[in-house]
Amino acid sequence: MQDSYLPTDDQSEELKHFEDSLQMELDPDRVAILAFVFTSGGIREWNYYCGDMAQVAERINAALADSPNLPITLSSLSDADWSEMRKVLSQCK
């Protein structure tokens, strides 16, 4: 990442490929729905809504099986009323 912590053009292309791979694995049968993405401080964070975190982890591993090792951290929190999504949308107004 550049000094601004934003990705270079090459990194942006790699991130797009990564995101596309996730979408092809998670979205067709709605195992997880991509809600929003943050890029800040040299990190890109994809935020999905899902029901079964174990199934999502399994699908992510399948999607990235042929990719180079990447530093990926999966975490989850309960957000049944989509309050995090509402926070993001309120910032877009």
C-alpha positions in Angstrom: 0.0 0.0 0.0 1.1 3.5 -0.7 1.9 6.1 2.0 -1.7 7.1 2.0 -2.6 3.6 3.0 -4.7 3.3 -0.2 -4.0 0.5 -2.5 -1.8 1.0 -5.6 -3.4 0.2 -9.0 -1.9 -3.3 -9.0 -3.1 -3.9 -5.5 -6.6 -2.6 -6.4 -6.7 -5.2 -9.2 -5.7 -8.0 -6.9 -8.3 -6.9 -4.4 -11.0 -6.8 -7.1 -10.0 -10.4 -8.1 -10.2 -11.5 -4.4 -13.6 -9.9 -3.9 -14.9 -11.4 -7.2 -13.7 -14.8 -6.0 -15.6 -14.4 -2.8 -18.7 -13.2 -4.5 -18.8 -16.1 -6.9 -18.6 -18.5 -4.0 -20.9 -16.8 -1.4 -23.5 -14.9 -3.3 -25.2 -17.2 -5.8 -27.1 -19.1 -3.1 -27.0 -16.3 -0.5 -24.7 -18.0 1.9 -23.5 -14.5 2.7 -24.5 -11.1 1.4 -21.9 -8.4 0.9 -23.1 -5.3 2.7 -20.2 -2.9 2.7 -16.4 -2.6 2.3 -14.0 -0.4 4.1 -10.5 0.5 3.0 -8.5 2.4 5.6 -5.1 2.3 7.3 -3.7 -0.3 4.8 -6.5 -2.8 5.5 -9.6 -3.7 3.4 -12.5 -5.1 5.3 -15.4 -6.9 3.7 -18.6 -6.9 5.8 -21.1 -9.7 5.0 -24.4 -10.7 6.6 -24.6 -14.4 6.9 -26.4 -17.1 8.9 -23.8 -19.8 9.3 -20.2 -18.6 9.9 -18.8 -22.1 9.6 -20.3 -22.5 6.2 -19.0 -19.1 5.1 -15.5 -20.0 6.3 -15.6 -23.3 4.4 -16.7 -21.5 1.2 -14.0 -18.8 1.6 -11.4 -21.5 1.9 -12.8 -23.2 -1.2 -12.8 -19.9 -3.1 -9.2 -19.1 -2.2 -7.7 -22.6 -2.5 -5.6 -21.7 -5.5 -4.6 -18.2 -4.2 -1.4 -17.3 -2.5 -1.5 -17.3 1.3 -3.1 -14.0 2.5 -3.4 -12.6 6.0 -7.1 -13.1 6.5 -9.0 -12.8 9.7 -12.7 -13.8 10.0 -14.8 -12.5 12.8 -18.5 -12.3 13.5 -21.0 -10.4 15.6 -24.7 -10.5 16.0 -26.5 -7.7 14.1 -30.1 -9.1 13.6 -31.5 -5.6 13.1 -28.7 -4.6 10.6 -27.7 -1.6 12.7 -24.2 -1.6 11.3 -25.6 -1.3 7.8 -27.8 1.5 8.9 -24.8 3.3 10.3 -23.0 3.0 6.9 -26.1 4.2 5.0 -26.5 7.2 7.3 -23.0 8.3 6.4 -23.9 8.2 2.7 -26.7 10.8 3.0 
